[in-house]
Amino acid sequence: MFGLADLLSLIISCFIILPVVTFIREAGYFIISGLFGVNNARLTIGSGPRLFKFGVFDIRKYYHINSWFTFDSVKRQSNFAYICIYAGPILINVVVALTINALIANDFFEESKTFWSRFIFYAFYFVLFDSIPMKTVNGKPNNGMIIYELLRYGKRIDFNEEPFILGTTEAEEMYQEEMDKIEKVKEEIKEEIIQNDSSSPDKKRK
């Protein structure tokens, strides 16, 4: 039976654990790519309009599980570099999950054991999702598929129609287009309200 305690657990999972685990996953790209050198790296947190940018961090208005990493190019390009970058999210979640698991096994986090056990669960969920080669719902390959193709065929783009990680410059252009559309809709709604107010019979009688 789904009770109040389950509802609380669901809220904690959705608004604390999942966003943090997602951020850690994307940080895996960032950390590993930094070893090989990437141009214009950016780690975006949240979605919607931008609140502010601080260094490589792009903080958005709406907080949920969305976080993603972008870059324009790798300075030291090689198949090995790309394999390591795409393996970054897998490795970091494995390290974090095993570290927390070891701490729990050694009687740490006794009072919050349930929370951290759930944290480990979601960390390994992302590991499983990233590791098994497959196409995602949007038709793009997951990290496991990209690594598999790199190892088997030695190619990153020929077997994937688009790069899995979007370029930061391209992402910025898409963001600006989206914000321009939103502003345009706002202006159209504002003009429509003004026209309706000016043509209202009640307004004319006044």
Order of alpha helices (4+ residues) and beta strands (2+ residues): alpha-alpha-beta-beta-beta-beta-alpha-alpha-alpha-alpha-alpha
